[in-house]
Amino acid sequence: MELFYHPLSRYSQKVLLALYEKQANFYPRIIELSDPLSRQHFCNLYPSGKVPLLKHKKRGMIPESSIIIEYIDNEFPKQGTRLIPPRKSTSINTRLQDRLIDLELNNVLFQFENQQFNLDDINHIELKRLEKHIHHFLQYLDDILESNHWLCGDSLTLADCSLIPCLCYGQHHFQLFKYDNLSRYWDQAQLRGAYLQVKEEIEFASTEVLIGRRPIP
Ligand SMILES: N[C@@H](CCC(=O)N[C@@H](CS)C(=O)NCC(=O)O)C(=O)O
């Protein structure tokens, strides 16, 4: 299996977490999203140009982070962490939380970032609206985590793979310490081996951006 990704892309980090949790072997293929040549090569392979993308010898291209994770979990059901719980009711809840995190948090964080970087024309009302939306969703997660160790129960699932990269990005700006359950969860997530592996890649890529060896994605 080959994984096309960028270490600073949250959707890529979501899949990396899942692959490390599953202890699945893969060939890493880093795509420099801001480098036109690297992007063109990737678009020849996958025209939408979005990462992450999994390429499997027999199955071909598998796009979309949640689908990639579901595919890996089915492919290696007995290996590593079970990311989609086998029980139907729990698996539906896992998929639901995953969808909500992608749509209501991860994508909103993108809008928030775009507003922030739009220095010439910051729309402060829109920025406040997005901030409020994010806090509202963090409160929703905090309430769930009052009774759950991980987001969907006692063990880590697909939904946690979606959430952890968002918390990593938003931990300072959105003052996670104000949310008791969420900050307990974030502390515990940071001790996870899979997270430590992803963190190493994030730090390495961020340093390369800072010293100018890697363009800003
Ligand atoms: N729904 C997709 C979202 C993927 C996505 O938006 N990836 C971003 C990076 S985090 C990307 O490739 N952006 C480049 C582009 O849109 O051209 C998934 O879950 O994999």
The ligand as an ORCA input file, in Angstrom:
! r2SCAN-3c Opt
* xyz 0 1
  N     -13.017     14.796      2.547
  C     -11.613     14.637      2.291
  C     -10.921     15.970      2.515
  C      -9.488     15.968      1.991
  C      -8.905     17.372      1.959
  O      -9.618     18.379      2.009
  N      -7.584     17.429      1.858
  C      -6.908     18.696      1.760
  C      -5.710     18.718      2.707
  S      -6.192     18.531      4.408
  C      -6.334     18.860      0.359
  O      -5.929     17.907     -0.259
  N      -6.289     20.081     -0.114
  C      -5.709     20.355     -1.397
  C      -6.727     20.791     -2.402
  O      -7.905     20.876     -2.074
  O      -6.331     21.031     -3.530
  C     -11.053     13.524      3.182
  O     -11.688     13.212      4.199
  O     -10.002     12.922      2.843
*
